[in-house]
């Protein structure tokens, strides 16, 4: 029965994307069908085969080892601040972002990541039927982050028409930065984090191809990656470490504000209506959770976590999810986990607008005008990836 519900959910997501399409006549259905099949195959391969288990274990073990190294630095600076055996969120979830940012900087400096991004993007452009720039941007966003990716193509930002700019921004919101993946793995099952990274990449192309279909002429499809002024190794390393620290602090401050505000709103709602705000949102989002493949008796709690991610951010939702995940079935935990792995929330609209506006004021204003549509599309990507997991699980 759950297969039927998930397939209905898949068709519903495609229909909702179709309703918001800029030009329904230009939609290319063949690449969309191919990418959905690829999602199903990759989802099955990663979660249901020995090969997938081996690959995910290797990926997860690598990140676990990197987190151990990151904790060496954290313990050296902050040792003694946490009680013995205690797991302090700031120290052991946020501070590793600094170390991961340094690793990414080294891989960038020696041209390893740019090489990977360029050729993976080229292969993807042959599959998705979109431009090379769009494919490059999607892969780059999944590695360097939703803000940093725009810097790499800043020379082209000012010349991009609205429809291409939408696709670039949608890709950035639908993925997550590799520097933050290790932090997610401290709260969620690594296999679901890895699956979400891959599924969201294709899901972003699928939804964008429906909402925002267009043709790219060969002469327009040129990738000019901005590398910036050549830095020495230690100049680069210092910059990336500081950038990682800024991200960790920003995430921490956002959590202080959002968690506090949600607690306040929950208290007010509970006092007036006898139900928390998150409990109320759980009922609102329960039908969405249900069509994603979550059994109805778990849909309200799952819907509450989903809503928290949308109105706050994925970290706040993960913190709530960790508290109740043992009450979910394994399948529901997988679906909700995959849904949480993206930057699709209201705060990301401001983040992306600010990143683009910092490079080009006019284009930043363009992005601000389609901000809600951007969030709509990115949210559909999260739902689509979760449905794929529900089908193959």
CORJO-V645668 format. One record per helix or strand of 3 or more residues. SS is the DSSP state (H for helix, E for strand). FROM is the first residue (numbers start at 1). TO is the last residue. Records with the same first field share a line. If there is no record, write none. Layout:
BEGIN
SS = FROM-TO, FROM-TO
END
This chain:
BEGIN
H = 2-19, 24-26, 29-48, 50-78, 89-94, 96-109, 112-128, 132-144, 148-152, 154-157, 162-174, 178-185, 190-211, 218-220, 233-273, 277-291, 296-311, 314-327, 330-340, 346-359, 361-369, 371-392
END
